[in-house]
Amino acid sequence: MIYELRVYTLHPGRMKEYLKTFEENLPIREKHSKLAGLWYTEVGQLNQVFNLWGYRDLSHREAVRNGIGGDPDWQKVVARLLPMIVTMKNCILVPADFSPIK
């Protein structure tokens, strides 16, 4: 199992709108893969949202990314979310053998 952590920095004042839009449309995204977790910042660097997605392996991630890229319903949601985002980052996380979450 691998995880992808996606970090979005939002324009100030857009957090509520981003979270509402994402939550309302999550079933569209979850047709492709399930959300493992979503967090946002309250202290420190503000206006950040962290999405965690789990995949069997890199091939599974690639298939999901291709699927959402070709899903017109999800692309409509992306078009609504993008204007709220200043920066996007992601990283692939590999759990250690002793990690409680694998």
C-alpha positions in Angstrom: 0.0 0.0 0.0 1.2 3.5 -0.8 -0.4 6.9 0.1 -0.5 10.1 -1.8 -0.5 13.3 0.3 -1.8 16.3 -1.6 -1.4 19.7 -0.1 -3.4 22.7 -1.4 -2.7 26.2 -0.3 -5.9 28.3 -0.8 -6.5 31.9 -1.3 -7.4 33.5 2.1 -11.1 33.4 2.8 -11.8 30.5 0.5 -11.6 27.6 3.0 -15.3 27.2 3.8 -16.2 27.3 0.1 -13.5 24.8 -0.8 -14.5 22.3 1.9 -18.2 22.6 1.0 -17.6 22.1 -2.7 -15.2 19.2 -2.1 -17.6 17.5 0.4 -20.6 17.9 -1.8 -18.8 16.4 -4.8 -16.7 13.7 -3.0 -19.0 10.9 -4.2 -17.9 11.7 -7.8 -14.2 11.5 -6.9 -14.8 8.4 -4.8 -16.1 6.5 -7.8 -12.4 6.2 -8.6 -10.8 5.7 -5.2 -11.6 6.4 -1.5 -10.4 9.3 0.5 -8.3 8.1 3.5 -8.4 11.5 5.2 -8.7 15.2 4.8 -7.4 17.9 7.2 -7.0 21.7 7.2 -4.8 24.0 9.2 -5.9 26.1 12.1 -2.4 27.1 13.4 0.9 27.6 11.6 0.8 28.1 7.9 -2.9 28.8 7.3 -5.2 28.2 4.4 -3.9 24.7 3.7 -5.8 21.5 3.0 -4.3 18.0 3.1 -5.9 15.1 1.3 -4.7 11.6 1.8 -5.5 8.9 -0.8 -4.5 5.2 -0.5 -3.5 3.1 -3.5 -2.4 -0.6 -3.8 0.7 0.6 -5.7 1.9 3.2 -8.3 0.1 1.4 -11.1 -3.2 1.7 -9.2 -2.5 5.4 -8.6 -1.8 5.9 -12.3 -5.0 4.2 -13.3 -7.0 6.3 -10.8 -5.4 9.5 -11.9 -6.1 8.6 -15.6 -9.7 7.8 -14.6 -10.3 11.1 -12.8 -8.6 13.0 -15.6 -11.1 11.6 -18.1 -14.2 11.9 -15.9 -16.2 14.9 -17.1 -18.2 15.1 -13.9 -15.0 15.4 -11.8 -13.4 17.8 -14.2 -16.4 20.2 -13.7 -15.7 20.0 -10.0 -12.0 20.7 -10.6 -12.9 23.7 -12.6 -14.8 25.1 -9.6 -12.0 24.3 -7.1 -9.0 25.5 -9.1 -9.7 29.3 -8.7 -9.6 28.8 -4.9 -6.1 27.3 -5.0 -2.8 29.2 -4.9 -0.4 26.2 -4.9 -0.6 22.4 -5.1 2.0 19.9 -3.9 1.9 16.1 -3.6 4.2 13.4 -2.3 4.0 9.6 -2.3 4.3 8.1 1.1 5.5 4.5 1.7 4.6 3.1 5.2 7.4 1.6 7.3 7.1 -2.0 8.1 6.1 -1.2 11.7 3.6 1.6 10.8 0.2 1.0 12.3 -1.4 2.2 9.1 -0.3 0.2 6.0 
